[in-house]
Structure formats: structure tokens, C-alpha cells
């Protein structure tokens, strides 16, 4: 059953759906951005052994059905979907998948495709590389009967609207879309890509259609519910925190350390894996370090980290100058595949050792935001933190001391909540609320 939060029917509702690598999640949001209900369904409920669009849709349908059981269906005004960035599939004219999708981390093993992209694409393009959306689109256009090549979120949204020819600026970025000019650039055709197979691109939050008769009947919703253009899972997670002003940063403290900042200009630095998604008239730029929770877990189990953290004084320095990495190699804010971990000398006290590692990761975070500023991003004004490490009070205090900016609470760390915000804002802008 869906978990409802507060009264069932307080005004209109917008729904955000996140389809990820492990499951589907759905959130119903009120106009004041409070969450009315949420649900989650794992993909393995449907026996997924390989990427399968029918499993995606089954999980989405189950998550949405559970969500709707806890809210007033008649209050739903809009719906939007986010998906994993760089996941693509070819479809026929009715939206039927013609091949197993290539996921965000799948590589195209075709030297000719990669060479032509390398020759034609600008140096700062997010379409470069074997995992890019464009490489996958070029691969899929060879399929007999292909009518369109879609991103994961496009296809799920098409299940709701019946339209399989629309994408959003965020999902289209790695397929070569020019977010500054807001069009598919001419150089893509020079790669041999059949441009008619690429979807029409709209802004995240734009109305892309309404529910088809079959989708409305399936879920017991009104036909005039708007299907709003969604985004990628990463952008959705940023939006979920409530960060909305230029200079707002979001740090994810999971297995790896990821930072993002809202910028008034696009930032591109392929050597650091940095490119910029467009969000309205601003840009979301960031990078991911190999440091983070994974290196901590190599040395201490979670229970021990919690125990040791309680003994740490975050207002003093150990002077250990660590650069914690789980293995050799770093991508951001230092681009060096040969960079070794620096975790010596090790003090006798485990609490001091953990503190030194927390200080080191905090220094990497601070350097990351400085690196983005050096590349043209705005000065960091505030930080919201998500991920498991955000709950560590000692680490938070160390990070606050290193960064010297306000730490603000994240409204949510659920991608589905960020997508619900898009669905809500799209409905408001269209005058549906």
C-alpha cells in the first residue's frame, strides 16, 4: 500500500515517477510542495533478469496503482517521469520496443560509430564516449522497422500519453542536444544519424500531452491529466532538495562523493566529466569524485563508523592531510587515473583515523566546488546534503567548517519528489491549478 502523509484530499495533486535500476517510485505532491503520499515497487517483483521495458512499465504501473490507492484520484492534475540518463531503446511506430535497451552504463562496441562521433562532435559535447546516448542511437537506427530512438523516460511517458516522439532537454543532452541553442545541432546529421528518428525536445516541465484513453482507464484518472516533460534521475534528485537559486549546491554523500551547483552559465570540462544540464534559464553543473562512503566502508563497518563519530571533535584538525580513495585513480576534482590513495600515517586511535578520512573527503568536496568556480560556475552560497553520509553530525560539522557556507535542510532526497515538482510547476504554468 502507498504510504499517505496527512489528509487524503487537500486540493489538487501532481505525481512524479522515478524509474531507476532497482525499482519504480511514485510521489504525489500538493501545490505547497508537501508530499501527500509515496510508494515504491522493486523491479525484481516482476522477475527482471535483463533490461526489459515491459518490466519497467509493470513496476511503474504497480507503483502508481499503490500510490493512487492512498489519494483522491480525482485530485490528480499532472504527471511526469524521470529515468536513468543515457538509457535508450528503439521503437516502432506504435512505441513497441524493437530491441533490448542499452542502459546508462552500457558501452557501444563499434569503433566506426565512436570514431565518427569523435570526429564530428565538439570537444565539450556530452555525446562523446562509448556510453553516450548518441552512440546508442546510431547503433539502434540499424534495426529494421525503427521509427524512433527514445530515452527511458520518453518511453515511459509515452505509455501515459500515447506519444512516442517527445523528449526533454536533460535526457537529450547525452544524445547530443544543444541545450544553449535549444535544438539538435547540425553536426549530429554529419555522423550519419537519421535525424527523423530523434524525438522532439521540450523543456523539463513543459506540457507534452495528456493521458491517452487507455492510460486514463487503466489507472482510473481523468483524460485531461497533463503529461509533463520530465528529466533525468540526477536532475530530479537535485530538484527534490529544494535547491533553486544560482549558487545553491547539493552534495551527495553515498558510495561516491558527488557535487552539483546551480549556475547562471553552462560549465563544460570533459576531462573532469563535467557538462551542464539546463533547468529553465539556469544550468546544473557538477562532478563526481571516486572518494566517498566506499572508502570508509573499506576500513570500518557502519556500526563502528557511528560509534567512532560520536567520539570526534569536529572543531579541531588532525593535520593528517588524507586523500581517501578506494583504489588508484581520481576523476574529479583532480583528473588523474594514476592518483594513489593517501591514508598514512595511521594514528593509533581509530576515532582519529576516521576523523582524518572525514576531513580528507570534506577537503575534496571543498576543492570540487572551488574547481567548478574556477571553470566559471558561481560562488557557492549554500549546501544541501543527501545520501547516507548526510546523517553523520560530526562529518556535517567538519564539512561546514571547511566550506564556510550555510547548510540548509534538503526537502527530500527522492528523485520522484523532484519529478513531482516538475509536474506541479508545469501544471501551474499551464494554468491547470
Residue pairs with C-beta under 8 A, 6 or more apart in sequence:
1 39
1 66
1 69
1 70
2 26
2 37
2 38
2 39
2 66
2 67
2 68
2 69
2 70
2 71
3 37
3 38
3 39
3 70
4 36
4 37
4 70
4 71
5 34
5 35
5 36
5 37
5 38
6 34
6 36
8 36
8 70
8 71
8 72
9 71
9 72
9 75
10 30
10 36
11 30
11 31
11 75
12 30
12 31
12 75
12 76
12 77
12 427
12 432
12 433
13 28
13 29
13 30
13 36
13 71
13 72
13 75
13 76
13 77
14 28
14 29
14 76
14 77
14 78
14 79
14 80
14 228
14 420
14 423
14 424
14 426
14 427
15 26
15 27
15 28
15 29
15 64
15 67
15 76
15 78
15 79
15 80
15 420
15 423
16 26
16 27
16 29
16 79
16 80
16 81
16 82
16 230
16 236
16 415
16 416
16 417
16 418
16 419
16 420
16 421
16 422
16 423
17 24
17 25
17 26
17 60
17 63
17 64
17 79
17 80
17 81
17 82
17 156
17 416
17 419
18 24
18 25
18 26
18 81
18 82
18 83
18 233
18 236
18 414
18 415
18 416
18 419
19 56
19 59
19 60
19 81
19 82
19 83
19 84
19 152
19 153
19 156
20 84
20 233
20 415
21 43
21 84
21 103
22 42
22 43
22 44
23 40
23 41
23 42
23 43
23 59
23 63
24 40
24 41
24 43
24 56
24 59
24 60
24 62
24 63
25 38
25 39
25 40
25 41
25 63
25 414
25 415
25 416
26 38
26 39
26 40
26 60
26 63
26 64
26 66
26 67
26 416
27 35
27 37
27 38
27 67
27 414
27 416
27 417
27 419
27 420
28 35
28 36
28 37
28 38
28 67
28 70
28 71
28 76
28 420
29 35
29 36
29 417
29 420
29 421
29 423
29 424
30 36
31 424
31 428
31 433
33 242
33 411
33 421
33 424
35 412
35 417
35 420
36 71
37 67
37 70
37 71
38 67
38 414
38 416
38 417
39 63
39 64
39 66
39 67
39 70
40 63
41 59
41 62
41 63
41 66
42 59
43 55
43 56
43 59
45 59
45 62
46 55
46 58
46 59
47 55
48 55
50 100
51 87
51 100
51 101
51 102
51 103
52 100
52 101
53 89
53 97
53 101
53 155
56 152
56 155
56 156
57 156
57 159
60 81
60 156
60 159
61 218
61 219
64 219
65 219
68 76
68 219
68 220
68 221
73 219
73 220
73 221
74 222
76 221
76 222
76 225
77 225
77 226
77 427
77 432
77 433
78 207
78 225
78 226
78 227
78 228
78 423
78 424
78 426
78 427
78 432
79 160
79 211
79 225
79 226
79 227
79 228
79 423
80 157
80 205
80 227
80 228
80 229
80 230
80 231
80 419
80 420
80 422
80 423
80 426
81 153
81 156
81 157
81 160
81 230
81 419
82 153
82 230
82 231
82 232
82 233
82 235
82 236
82 415
82 416
82 418
82 419
83 151
83 152
83 153
83 154
83 156
83 171
83 230
83 232
83 233
84 103
84 104
84 152
84 232
84 233
85 104
85 170
85 171
85 173
85 174
85 232
85 233
85 234
86 103
86 104
86 105
86 131
86 132
86 133
86 136
86 151
86 174
87 101
87 102
87 103
87 104
87 151
87 152
88 101
88 102
88 133
88 136
88 137
88 140
88 149
88 150
88 151
88 152
88 175
89 97
89 98
89 99
89 100
89 101
89 102
89 140
89 149
89 150
89 152
89 155
90 97
90 98
90 99
90 140
90 141
90 143
90 146
90 148
90 149
90 150
91 97
91 98
91 146
91 147
91 148
91 149
91 150
91 155
91 164
92 98
92 145
92 146
92 147
93 147
94 164
95 155
95 158
95 159
95 162
95 164
97 155
98 140
98 143
98 144
98 145
98 146
99 140
99 143
101 152
102 108
102 136
102 139
102 140
104 131
105 131
106 131
106 136
107 130
107 131
108 114
108 130
108 131
108 132
108 135
108 136
108 138
108 139
109 130
110 135
110 138
110 139
113 135
113 138
113 139
114 129
114 130
114 135
116 138
116 191
116 192
117 127
117 128
117 132
117 134
117 135
117 138
117 191
118 128
120 187
120 188
120 190
120 191
121 127
121 128
121 134
121 176
121 187
121 191
122 187
123 270
124 268
124 269
124 270
124 275
125 176
125 275
126 132
126 173
126 174
126 176
126 275
127 133
127 134
127 135
127 174
127 175
127 176
127 188
128 270
129 135
132 174
132 175
132 176
133 151
133 171
133 172
133 173
133 174
133 175
133 176
134 174
134 175
134 176
134 188
134 191
134 193
136 149
137 149
137 175
137 193
137 197
137 198
138 191
138 192
138 193
140 146
140 149
141 149
141 193
141 194
141 197
146 197
147 164
147 197
148 164
148 165
148 197
148 198
148 199
149 197
149 198
149 199
150 158
150 164
150 167
150 199
151 167
151 171
151 172
151 175
151 199
152 171
153 167
153 168
153 171
153 230
153 231
153 232
154 164
154 166
154 167
154 168
154 171
154 199
155 164
157 163
157 166
157 208
157 227
157 229
157 230
158 164
158 166
159 215
160 211
160 212
160 215
160 227
161 208
161 209
161 210
161 211
161 212
161 215
161 227
162 209
162 212
162 214
162 215
163 208
163 209
163 227
164 199
165 199
165 200
166 199
166 200
166 201
166 202
166 208
166 209
166 229
167 199
167 200
167 201
167 202
167 229
168 201
168 202
168 203
168 204
168 206
168 229
168 230
168 231
169 177
169 179
169 182
169 201
169 202
169 203
169 204
169 277
169 278
170 204
170 231
170 232
170 235
170 277
170 278
170 279
171 230
171 231
171 232
172 198
172 199
172 201
173 179
173 275
173 277
173 278
175 198
176 184
176 185
176 187
176 188
177 183
177 184
177 185
177 201
178 184
178 185
179 266
179 276
179 277
179 278
179 283
180 266
180 278
182 201
183 201
184 195
184 198
184 201
188 195
188 198
189 195
202 208
202 229
203 229
203 278
203 280
204 229
204 230
204 231
204 235
204 279
204 422
205 228
205 229
205 280
205 422
205 425
205 426
205 429
206 228
206 229
206 426
207 226
207 227
207 228
207 229
207 426
207 430
208 227
208 228
208 229
209 226
209 227
210 223
210 224
210 225
210 226
210 227
211 221
211 222
211 223
211 224
211 225
211 227
213 223
215 221
216 222
216 223
216 225
226 423
226 426
226 427
226 430
226 432
228 422
228 423
228 426
228 427
229 422
229 426
230 236
230 419
230 422
230 423
231 239
231 277
231 418
231 419
231 422
232 277
233 415
234 260
234 277
235 277
235 279
235 284
235 418
236 415
236 416
236 417
236 418
236 419
236 422
237 250
237 252
237 386
237 413
237 414
237 415
237 418
238 250
238 260
238 262
238 284
238 418
239 279
239 417
239 418
239 419
239 421
239 422
240 410
240 411
240 412
240 413
240 414
240 415
240 416
240 417
240 418
240 421
241 250
241 384
241 386
241 410
241 411
241 412
241 413
241 418
242 384
242 408
242 410
242 411
242 412
243 249
243 250
243 262
243 382
243 384
244 262
245 262
245 381
246 262
246 263
246 264
246 282
246 378
247 261
247 262
247 378
247 379
247 380
247 381
247 382
248 261
248 262
248 381
248 382
248 384
249 259
249 260
249 261
249 262
249 369
249 380
249 381
249 382
249 383
249 384
249 405
250 259
250 260
250 261
250 383
250 384
250 385
250 386
250 410
251 257
251 258
251 259
251 365
251 383
251 384
251 385
251 386
251 387
251 390
251 399
252 258
252 259
252 260
252 385
252 386
252 387
253 292
253 293
253 385
253 386
253 387
253 388
253 389
253 390
253 392
253 395
254 292
254 293
254 387
254 388
254 389
255 292
255 293
255 294
255 297
256 288
256 289
256 290
256 291
256 292
256 293
256 294
257 288
257 289
257 291
257 292
257 361
257 364
257 365
257 368
258 286
258 287
258 288
258 289
259 286
259 287
259 288
259 365
259 368
259 369
259 372
260 284
260 285
260 286
261 284
261 285
261 286
261 369
261 372
261 377
261 378
261 380
262 279
262 282
262 283
262 284
262 378
263 276
263 282
263 283
263 284
263 285
263 372
263 376
263 377
263 378
264 282
264 283
264 378
265 283
265 376
265 377
266 275
266 276
266 278
266 283
266 285
267 274
267 275
267 276
267 283
267 285
267 372
267 375
267 376
267 377
268 274
268 275
268 276
269 375
271 335
272 287
272 331
272 332
272 333
272 335
272 371
273 287
273 288
273 331
273 332
274 285
274 286
274 287
274 332
274 372
274 375
275 285
276 283
276 284
276 285
277 283
277 284
278 284
285 372
285 375
285 377
286 372
287 331
287 332
287 333
287 368
287 371
287 372
288 331
288 332
289 330
289 331
289 332
289 333
289 364
289 365
289 368
290 325
290 326
290 327
290 329
290 330
290 331
291 323
291 324
291 325
291 326
291 330
291 360
291 361
291 364
292 361
292 389
293 387
293 388
293 389
294 326
295 324
295 325
295 326
295 341
295 357
295 361
296 305
296 324
296 354
296 357
298 326
299 353
299 354
299 357
300 308
300 350
300 354
304 350
305 354
305 392
306 392
308 350
308 351
308 354
309 354
309 358
309 392
309 393
309 394
309 395
310 394
311 351
312 351
312 354
312 355
312 358
312 394
314 355
314 394
314 395
314 397
314 398
314 401
315 397
315 401
317 359
318 347
318 352
318 355
318 356
318 359
320 345
320 347
320 352
320 356
320 359
320 360
321 342
321 360
322 342
322 343
322 356
322 357
322 359
322 360
323 330
323 339
323 341
323 342
323 343
323 360
323 363
323 364
324 341
324 342
324 343
324 357
324 360
324 361
324 364
325 339
325 340
325 341
325 342
326 341
327 341
328 337
328 338
328 339
328 340
328 341
329 336
329 337
329 338
329 339
330 336
330 337
330 339
331 337
332 368
332 371
333 364
333 367
333 368
333 370
333 371
334 367
342 360
343 357
346 353
347 353
347 356
355 394
355 398
358 392
358 394
358 395
358 398
359 398
359 402
361 395
362 395
362 398
362 399
362 402
362 403
363 402
365 399
365 402
365 403
366 402
366 403
369 380
369 403
373 379
373 380
380 403
380 405
381 405
381 406
382 405
382 406
382 407
382 408
383 399
383 403
383 405
383 406
383 407
383 408
384 407
384 408
384 409
384 410
385 396
385 399
385 407
385 410
386 410
386 413
387 413
389 395
390 396
390 410
390 413
396 407
399 407
400 407
411 417
412 418
424 433
427 433
